[in-house]
Amino acid sequence: MQDTLSASLSVSTSAYNLRQAILQPVLAVGTGTGSMGLALSALPLVLHDAWSLPLATIGWIMGTQSVATLLSRLYAGRLSDRMGGGRALTLGLGAAALSGGCYLTALAPLWPQSIALALVLLGRLFMGLSEGLMVTGGGAWIIGAVPADRVGAGMSWFGLAMFAGLAAGTTAGTIIDQAAGFGAVAILTSTLPIVGMILSGWPRRPGEHSVAQGAVPWRQLFRTVLPAGLLLALSSIGFAVISSFLVLAFDQKNWGHGGYALAAFCVGHVVARFAGGHWIDRHAVRVSGSMMLAMETMGFVMLWLAPNPIVAMVGALISGAGFSLIYPVLAIPFARAVAPAFIGSAMGLYDIFFDVALGAGSIAGGMLTRNFPVQAVFLMAALSSGAALIMLASTSRHSWMKTKWDGEK
């Protein structure tokens, strides 16, 4: 079987237009994560204020999306291999539209609250399925659409579209909910993904892709993805910590403006994607990955030791910039190593490491804050990304970065 490196290099690098090649998946995933963000910011307020649910119950309802995403990763990867990443992305957008439809139906005055809550829960499950299909399918589409020497740039732009869409969606969800109510949010949540489906090429027939023959060699795929997945998991602990505890840490210090620190992390993330998307393809993974992990570690050390909010915000900015490119950097080796017919399954395995790290980081951080000041979670994040840095920097020269697939042996 021809490996991904040879297949990708068959894409003409002369007069190659990266933006044109990735425009469809980038626009499509941006609308999909925008739809996800709409409910992410508005739904908890509805559950608390309108339906008087306790915070613990709201947490469980919102968290079902992450569980559904984790459980959908391997299915999304296999579907991408069988039908193409573009089709998987389109189906993910369809699931997002169904999620909005569940929210809208739950608002009807026909149901008792138990039925309405069941519909909301179903909507969260659909959105979790949507996330798994969109991210894994879109990543597989990008890898199949770009040459091997542009994988990093393609994945960087794809990730930037995801975060930009999520940020825009959460902001718009808050504004629309305050101005027109959650019904308007639900309508937009169900219609925006349809726009994304059209942008992704639906209902036209998807382009040709390499179809997997026989059973998926999961053991070989896991061995190929495992080194990158472990490093991704260690680096992603910090993202879980930032998401869960940054604002709380500012509040505990009586600094205020914790939202600005979170915004600084996002700014660092976006700027690094713009500035470094093409740079990572021109340098060895070991070099670019070590630089990103060093930045992330330094940022979290600054957050841990910050004597004032300015230093903490700078630390958040630096950690965001470092974390930003780790996902695409570490995806490069196995994207070039795995056969095209199994790249979707490999992406699904890779994404699982990220999902597990988010859950583990939040749980471990919560346990740590029971006995230590909340800033201790940033030390935990620094130690985690520092461990990843040591692992990557001390690895013998690209010993874990294969360029040839042997899954058929």
PLY file of the C-alpha trace (Angstrom):
ply
format ascii 1.0
element vertex 409
property float x
property float y
property float z
element edge 408
property int vertex1
property int vertex2
end_header
0.00 0.00 0.00
1.29 3.41 -0.89
2.09 5.46 2.19
0.72 8.89 2.97
3.99 10.64 2.19
4.01 9.39 -1.38
0.31 10.01 -1.80
0.50 13.52 -0.45
3.49 14.38 -2.61
1.40 13.43 -5.62
-0.49 16.64 -4.92
1.25 19.13 -7.13
3.43 21.42 -5.10
3.92 23.70 -8.05
1.41 26.51 -8.10
-0.15 24.90 -5.03
-2.65 27.10 -3.23
-3.00 26.04 0.39
-5.88 28.36 1.15
-7.89 27.12 -1.80
-7.27 23.48 -0.84
-8.43 23.86 2.76
-11.07 26.57 2.34
-14.08 24.24 2.47
-13.19 22.31 5.66
-12.00 25.49 7.39
-15.24 27.38 6.71
-17.37 24.35 7.50
-15.77 23.62 10.86
-15.89 27.31 11.77
-19.66 27.33 11.40
-19.97 24.04 13.27
-17.97 25.14 16.31
-19.78 28.48 16.16
-23.04 26.57 16.57
-21.50 24.67 19.48
-20.45 27.89 21.18
-23.91 29.44 20.93
-25.43 26.95 23.36
-22.27 26.64 25.45
-22.66 30.15 26.80
-26.47 30.47 26.89
-27.78 27.04 27.89
-26.38 26.94 31.46
-28.12 30.22 32.26
-31.43 28.87 31.01
-31.08 25.68 33.03
-30.27 27.66 36.17
-32.50 30.74 35.91
-35.54 29.43 34.02
-35.64 25.82 35.21
-34.03 26.32 38.65
-31.63 23.40 38.33
-28.78 23.09 40.85
-25.25 23.74 39.59
-24.20 20.12 40.01
-27.02 18.94 37.74
-26.16 21.59 35.15
-22.55 20.41 35.23
-23.60 16.85 34.51
-25.87 17.92 31.64
-23.20 20.09 30.03
-20.55 17.42 30.57
-22.43 14.79 28.59
-21.16 16.47 25.41
-17.56 15.63 26.32
-18.46 12.03 27.09
-20.25 11.67 23.76
-17.28 13.23 21.95
-14.84 10.79 23.54
-17.02 7.80 22.70
-17.48 8.96 19.11
-13.81 9.39 18.19
-13.09 5.89 16.87
-16.42 5.77 15.05
-15.68 9.14 13.48
-12.25 7.96 12.38
-13.55 4.75 10.86
-16.34 6.63 9.10
-13.76 9.04 7.66
-11.80 6.09 6.28
-14.86 4.49 4.71
-16.66 7.55 3.36
-14.06 10.32 3.38
-13.28 13.03 5.90
-15.52 15.49 4.07
-18.55 13.25 4.47
-17.81 12.70 8.17
-17.52 16.46 8.68
-20.84 17.01 6.91
-22.56 14.38 9.06
-21.12 16.09 12.13
-22.70 19.34 11.03
-25.98 17.50 10.59
-25.72 16.24 14.17
-25.12 19.84 15.33
-28.32 20.91 13.54
-30.22 18.11 15.31
-28.81 19.35 18.61
-30.29 22.79 18.02
-33.57 21.18 17.05
-33.65 19.32 20.37
-33.11 22.56 22.29
-35.86 24.28 20.34
-38.29 21.39 20.87
-37.51 21.37 24.60
-38.76 24.96 24.85
-42.25 24.01 23.66
-44.82 24.40 26.47
-46.20 20.92 25.72
-43.81 18.93 27.88
-43.30 18.44 31.58
-39.88 19.51 32.75
-38.58 15.92 32.81
-39.27 15.51 29.06
-37.78 18.92 28.32
-34.63 18.01 30.22
-34.42 14.71 28.35
-34.56 16.64 25.07
-31.81 18.98 26.26
-29.69 15.98 27.25
-30.28 14.45 23.82
-29.17 17.73 22.29
-25.93 17.61 24.29
-25.31 14.05 23.08
-25.89 15.09 19.46
-23.46 17.99 19.91
-20.85 15.65 21.37
-21.24 13.34 18.37
-21.02 16.40 16.15
-17.73 17.51 17.69
-16.16 14.09 17.22
-17.23 13.86 13.58
-16.29 17.45 12.72
-12.83 17.47 14.27
-11.72 13.97 13.29
-13.36 14.07 9.86
-12.14 17.58 9.14
-8.60 16.69 10.20
-8.61 13.66 7.90
-9.93 15.83 5.06
-7.15 18.39 5.58
-4.39 15.76 5.66
-5.69 14.21 2.46
-5.94 17.57 0.70
-2.45 18.95 1.30
1.06 17.79 0.38
3.16 16.16 3.07
5.26 19.28 3.50
2.19 21.42 4.25
0.40 19.23 6.81
1.38 21.49 9.70
0.07 24.62 8.02
-3.17 22.94 6.99
-3.83 21.61 10.49
-2.95 24.99 12.00
-5.54 26.82 9.92
-8.11 24.13 10.66
-7.53 24.51 14.40
-7.65 28.28 14.13
-11.07 28.05 12.46
-12.30 25.81 15.27
-11.23 28.16 18.06
-12.37 31.27 16.18
-15.78 29.76 15.58
-16.10 28.68 19.20
-15.10 32.14 20.47
-17.50 33.90 18.11
-20.30 31.48 19.00
-19.97 31.88 22.76
-19.96 35.67 22.42
-22.92 35.70 20.05
-24.85 33.24 22.23
-24.62 35.54 25.23
-25.68 38.60 23.24
-28.58 36.87 21.45
-29.86 35.24 24.64
-29.96 38.62 26.41
-31.63 40.36 23.46
-34.06 37.76 22.11
-34.08 34.77 24.46
-32.83 31.21 24.21
-35.36 30.36 21.52
-33.45 32.56 19.08
-30.20 30.89 20.17
-31.70 27.45 19.51
-32.93 28.49 16.05
-29.48 29.77 15.08
-27.84 26.66 16.59
-29.94 24.48 14.28
-29.58 26.59 11.12
-25.91 27.63 11.22
-24.64 24.05 10.73
-26.78 23.78 7.59
-24.81 26.70 6.19
-21.66 24.78 7.10
-22.97 21.68 5.32
-23.41 23.69 2.14
-19.93 25.16 2.56
-18.50 21.67 2.96
-19.89 20.65 -0.43
-23.17 19.00 0.57
-25.22 17.67 -1.16
-22.68 17.21 -3.97
-20.92 13.88 -4.22
-17.73 13.86 -2.12
-14.37 13.58 -3.81
-12.57 10.27 -4.13
-10.51 8.97 -1.24
-8.50 5.88 -0.40
-10.89 3.24 0.92
-9.66 0.93 3.66
-9.44 -2.73 2.68
-10.10 -5.29 5.39
-10.05 -4.80 9.12
-8.42 -1.76 10.69
-4.98 -2.68 12.11
-5.76 -1.01 15.43
-2.69 -2.37 17.22
-0.32 -1.02 14.59
-2.17 2.30 14.46
-2.03 2.64 18.23
1.74 2.00 18.28
2.21 4.65 15.58
0.06 7.28 17.29
1.04 6.51 20.90
4.22 8.66 21.19
2.53 11.75 19.77
-0.64 11.03 21.75
1.20 10.84 25.08
2.97 14.14 24.43
-0.32 15.73 23.37
-2.00 14.51 26.56
0.75 15.90 28.80
0.64 19.27 27.05
-3.17 19.41 27.16
-3.34 19.19 30.97
-2.56 22.91 30.94
-5.48 23.67 28.66
-7.82 21.89 31.07
-6.34 23.90 33.95
-6.70 27.21 32.12
-10.30 26.46 31.17
-11.34 25.43 34.66
-9.26 27.46 37.11
-7.77 30.62 35.60
-10.69 32.93 36.40
-11.04 31.31 39.83
-7.36 31.93 40.58
-7.71 35.63 39.79
-10.78 35.80 42.01
-8.99 34.10 44.91
-6.14 36.62 44.64
-8.68 39.49 44.56
-7.13 40.66 41.30
-10.33 40.75 39.30
-10.32 40.80 35.48
-9.87 37.01 35.24
-11.73 37.13 31.95
-8.96 39.30 30.51
-6.40 36.67 31.46
-8.47 34.02 29.69
-8.64 36.34 26.69
-4.84 36.72 26.81
-4.48 32.93 26.57
-6.78 32.94 23.52
-4.89 35.83 21.93
-1.60 33.97 22.34
-3.21 30.90 20.81
-4.51 32.77 17.75
-1.34 34.82 17.16
0.82 31.70 17.28
-1.42 29.96 14.77
-1.15 32.89 12.38
2.59 33.34 12.81
3.75 29.75 13.11
1.44 27.70 10.91
3.87 27.61 7.98
6.99 27.69 10.18
6.39 24.28 11.75
6.50 22.56 8.35
10.01 23.90 7.71
11.58 22.59 10.92
12.02 19.17 12.48
9.16 18.12 14.74
11.60 17.62 17.58
12.81 21.23 17.29
9.47 22.99 16.80
7.69 20.79 19.34
10.37 21.42 21.98
10.12 25.17 21.43
6.34 25.12 21.83
6.49 22.98 24.97
9.19 25.23 26.45
6.98 28.28 25.88
3.96 26.56 27.43
5.98 25.48 30.46
7.43 28.96 30.97
3.97 30.50 30.77
2.57 28.20 33.44
5.54 28.82 35.72
4.82 32.55 35.41
1.18 31.92 36.29
2.20 29.87 39.32
4.65 32.46 40.66
2.87 35.62 39.43
3.11 38.42 42.04
0.52 40.57 40.25
-2.15 40.26 37.55
0.06 41.75 34.81
2.65 38.99 35.16
-0.16 36.41 35.27
-1.70 37.76 32.06
1.67 37.65 30.31
2.06 34.07 31.51
-1.36 33.21 30.13
-0.43 34.80 26.79
2.82 32.82 26.56
1.24 29.54 27.60
-1.50 30.04 25.02
1.07 30.67 22.28
3.04 27.57 23.28
0.04 25.28 23.49
-1.40 26.56 20.21
0.82 24.66 17.77
1.49 21.48 19.75
-1.52 19.65 18.27
-0.53 20.19 14.61
3.19 19.74 15.30
2.73 16.33 16.89
0.24 15.25 14.21
2.83 15.66 11.45
4.82 12.41 12.02
1.92 9.98 12.00
0.10 11.94 9.28
3.10 11.20 7.07
3.44 7.63 8.31
-0.07 6.18 8.20
-1.57 4.88 4.98
-4.24 7.20 3.48
-6.91 4.54 3.95
-6.45 4.60 7.74
-5.68 8.26 8.44
-9.18 8.88 9.85
-8.82 6.05 12.36
-5.40 7.39 13.35
-6.85 10.87 13.87
-9.61 9.41 16.04
-7.03 7.68 18.25
-4.96 10.86 18.48
-7.96 12.97 19.49
-8.81 10.53 22.29
-5.59 11.48 24.08
-6.71 15.12 24.04
-10.18 14.25 25.36
-8.80 12.13 28.21
-6.30 14.85 29.17
-9.05 17.46 29.45
-11.06 15.31 31.83
-8.04 14.14 33.85
-6.63 17.67 34.11
-9.87 19.12 35.44
-10.35 16.31 37.97
-6.74 16.39 39.17
-6.83 20.17 39.45
-10.01 20.04 41.50
-8.48 17.51 43.90
-5.33 19.64 44.22
-7.29 22.74 45.20
-8.77 20.94 48.21
-5.44 21.15 50.04
-3.47 23.87 48.24
-4.09 27.39 46.88
-5.66 27.35 43.45
-2.43 28.63 41.86
-0.92 25.19 42.55
-2.78 23.88 39.51
-0.48 25.97 37.30
2.54 24.23 38.82
0.87 20.92 37.96
0.41 22.13 34.37
4.04 23.31 34.18
5.32 19.95 35.44
3.15 18.13 32.91
4.26 20.16 29.88
7.84 20.11 31.23
7.73 16.32 31.32
6.57 16.32 27.70
9.43 18.66 26.81
12.00 16.35 28.41
10.50 13.31 26.68
10.57 14.95 23.25
13.98 16.60 23.60
15.66 13.45 24.93
14.23 11.13 22.30
16.86 9.69 19.99
16.81 11.32 16.60
13.27 10.85 15.29
13.20 7.23 16.46
9.43 7.39 16.97
8.69 9.31 13.77
8.21 6.75 11.07
7.87 7.76 7.44
6.79 4.41 6.09
3.69 2.45 6.94
4.03 -1.26 7.77
0.46 -1.93 8.84
-0.02 -4.66 6.24
2.73 -6.85 7.65
0 1
1 2
2 3
3 4
4 5
5 6
6 7
7 8
8 9
9 10
10 11
11 12
12 13
13 14
14 15
15 16
16 17
17 18
18 19
19 20
20 21
21 22
22 23
23 24
24 25
25 26
26 27
27 28
28 29
29 30
30 31
31 32
32 33
33 34
34 35
35 36
36 37
37 38
38 39
39 40
40 41
41 42
42 43
43 44
44 45
45 46
46 47
47 48
48 49
49 50
50 51
51 52
52 53
53 54
54 55
55 56
56 57
57 58
58 59
59 60
60 61
61 62
62 63
63 64
64 65
65 66
66 67
67 68
68 69
69 70
70 71
71 72
72 73
73 74
74 75
75 76
76 77
77 78
78 79
79 80
80 81
81 82
82 83
83 84
84 85
85 86
86 87
87 88
88 89
89 90
90 91
91 92
92 93
93 94
94 95
95 96
96 97
97 98
98 99
99 100
100 101
101 102
102 103
103 104
104 105
105 106
106 107
107 108
108 109
109 110
110 111
111 112
112 113
113 114
114 115
115 116
116 117
117 118
118 119
119 120
120 121
121 122
122 123
123 124
124 125
125 126
126 127
127 128
128 129
129 130
130 131
131 132
132 133
133 134
134 135
135 136
136 137
137 138
138 139
139 140
140 141
141 142
142 143
143 144
144 145
145 146
146 147
147 148
148 149
149 150
150 151
151 152
152 153
153 154
154 155
155 156
156 157
157 158
158 159
159 160
160 161
161 162
162 163
163 164
164 165
165 166
166 167
167 168
168 169
169 170
170 171
171 172
172 173
173 174
174 175
175 176
176 177
177 178
178 179
179 180
180 181
181 182
182 183
183 184
184 185
185 186
186 187
187 188
188 189
189 190
190 191
191 192
192 193
193 194
194 195
195 196
196 197
197 198
198 199
199 200
200 201
201 202
202 203
203 204
204 205
205 206
206 207
207 208
208 209
209 210
210 211
211 212
212 213
213 214
214 215
215 216
216 217
217 218
218 219
219 220
220 221
221 222
222 223
223 224
224 225
225 226
226 227
227 228
228 229
229 230
230 231
231 232
232 233
233 234
234 235
235 236
236 237
237 238
238 239
239 240
240 241
241 242
242 243
243 244
244 245
245 246
246 247
247 248
248 249
249 250
250 251
251 252
252 253
253 254
254 255
255 256
256 257
257 258
258 259
259 260
260 261
261 262
262 263
263 264
264 265
265 266
266 267
267 268
268 269
269 270
270 271
271 272
272 273
273 274
274 275
275 276
276 277
277 278
278 279
279 280
280 281
281 282
282 283
283 284
284 285
285 286
286 287
287 288
288 289
289 290
290 291
291 292
292 293
293 294
294 295
295 296
296 297
297 298
298 299
299 300
300 301
301 302
302 303
303 304
304 305
305 306
306 307
307 308
308 309
309 310
310 311
311 312
312 313
313 314
314 315
315 316
316 317
317 318
318 319
319 320
320 321
321 322
322 323
323 324
324 325
325 326
326 327
327 328
328 329
329 330
330 331
331 332
332 333
333 334
334 335
335 336
336 337
337 338
338 339
339 340
340 341
341 342
342 343
343 344
344 345
345 346
346 347
347 348
348 349
349 350
350 351
351 352
352 353
353 354
354 355
355 356
356 357
357 358
358 359
359 360
360 361
361 362
362 363
363 364
364 365
365 366
366 367
367 368
368 369
369 370
370 371
371 372
372 373
373 374
374 375
375 376
376 377
377 378
378 379
379 380
380 381
381 382
382 383
383 384
384 385
385 386
386 387
387 388
388 389
389 390
390 391
391 392
392 393
393 394
394 395
395 396
396 397
397 398
398 399
399 400
400 401
401 402
402 403
403 404
404 405
405 406
406 407
407 408
